[in-house]
Amino acid sequence: MTLLDLNEGETAEIVSINLDLLPKPMITELLELGFFPGAQIVLKTKSKYLGKLICLLGGTTIGLRMKDGEAILLKTTKQ
């Protein structure tokens, strides 16, 4: 599953990033923000109209384009 598959308020664990779907500078930026395997991520808001995802990762709120969310592979976690 990807970040796009999460519903608002759901938590998941990052498994990997599909490097083929992102330009190299974006991969570097995601890693610097904490998008690495094992990190817990919460989807706060999904705005299809704006094409944006608002996530909580490591206590920081991060906005991503939906297109970039397709590259973040997850597994669900129990709360």
QUIPE-V788514 format. One record per helix or strand of 2 or more residues. SS is the DSSP state (H for helix, E for strand). FROM is the first residue (numbers start at 1). TO is the last residue. If there is no record, write none. Layout:
ss=SS from=FROM to=TO
ss=SS from=FROM to=TO
This chain:
ss=H from=3 to=5
ss=E from=11 to=17
ss=H from=19 to=21
ss=H from=24 to=33
ss=E from=40 to=47
ss=E from=52 to=57
ss=E from=60 to=65
ss=H from=66 to=69
ss=E from=72 to=76
